[in-house]
Amino acid sequence: MAILDRFTDIISANVNALIDRMEDPEKMIDQYLRGMMDDLAEVKRNTAGVMAEETRAKRLVDENEAEVMKYTNFAKKALEAGNEDDARVFLEKKQELEDVGTGLANAYAKAHENATKMRQMHDKLASDIEKLRNRRAMIKAQMSVADTQEKLNDVSKSIGKTQGAMGNFQRMEEKAARRLDEAEAMAELNEEPTDPAKELEQKYASSSSSAAVEDELARLKEEMGLSSPDADDADDVPE
């Protein structure tokens, strides 16, 4: 039967291999599951038809056997009644039915074989679908965990970049502080050393200048006749 060949190909599909080839397991597994459900519906319809054919073939076989048994009984009754010719007619009919029964039995055997295969394929496909449903839940859970892990990886990368930036900032701070220390040290080195003698020289030079000014002032006053009264009185003091 062509239908058996078709569904044999369907059932022989390796579910695991198909899943391994999926680029997007979560999306493709739903698509594949829908296709399998369509196949299961078709298998179920055809299985029901083949099983009905088996039932019909079995009924014909049973009816034929009943007819054979009926004419056998008629032949016995005819013999009991002493009518061999009637018994012969019944037996001939019985043989005709038996010949037909051979064909019916062969047809039933084939129908039974087909029905058995179709039922096995139906059960196998239904089992594969159930396994796929279970795997779908597992795959979706794994995809969710994978998404979370990827987000954690991205966060870890961001933290790593931030730490790197903080490290660079700290190095810049240290570099700036080091340059400032160097500049202050250079300024200190550029200052002239302190000379105590120079400082004292300025002190005494200032004092000498003041005395010279006073002497010059007194001289001018004397020339101008502007000597202070205290000085004149001092000259009149008796010895």
NORGIRA-V82042 format. One record per backbone hydrogen bond with DSSP energy under -1.0 kcal/mol. CO is the residue of the C=O (numbers start at 1). NH is the residue of the N-H. If there is no record, write none. Layout:
BEGIN
co->(CO:CO)
nh->(NH:NH)
END
This chain:
BEGIN
co->(1:2:3:4:5:6:7:8:10:14:15:16:17:19:24:25:27:28:29:30:31:32:33:34:35:36:37:38:39:40:41:42:43:44:45:46:47:48:49:50:51:52:53:54:55:56:57:58:59:60:61:62:63:64:65:66:67:68:69:70:71:72:73:74:75:76:77:78:79:83:84:85:86:87:88:89:90:91:92:93:94:95:96:97:98:99:100:101:102:103:104:105:106:107:108:109:110:111:112:113:114:115:116:117:118:119:120:121:122:123:124:125:126:127:128:129:130:131:132:133:134:135:136:137:138:139:140:141:142:143:144:145:146:147:148:149:150:151:152:153:154:155:156:157:158:159:160:161:162:163:164:165:166:167:168:169:170:171:172:173:174:175:176:177:178:179:180:181:182:183:184:185:186:195:196:197:198:199:200:201:202:203:204:205:206:207:208:209:210:211:212:213:214:215:216:217:218:219:220:221:228:229:230:232)
nh->(5:6:7:8:9:10:11:12:13:18:19:20:21:22:28:29:31:32:33:34:35:36:37:38:39:40:41:42:43:44:45:46:47:48:49:50:51:52:53:54:55:56:57:58:59:60:61:62:63:64:65:66:67:68:69:70:71:72:73:74:75:76:77:78:79:80:81:83:82:87:88:89:90:91:92:93:94:95:96:97:98:99:100:101:102:103:104:105:106:107:108:109:110:111:112:113:114:115:116:117:118:119:120:121:122:123:124:125:126:127:128:129:130:131:132:133:134:135:136:137:138:139:140:141:142:143:144:145:146:147:148:149:150:151:152:153:154:155:156:157:158:159:160:161:162:163:164:165:166:167:168:169:170:171:172:173:174:175:176:177:178:179:180:181:182:183:184:185:186:187:188:189:190:199:200:201:202:203:204:205:206:207:208:209:210:211:212:213:214:215:216:217:218:219:220:221:222:223:224:226:232:233:234:236)
END
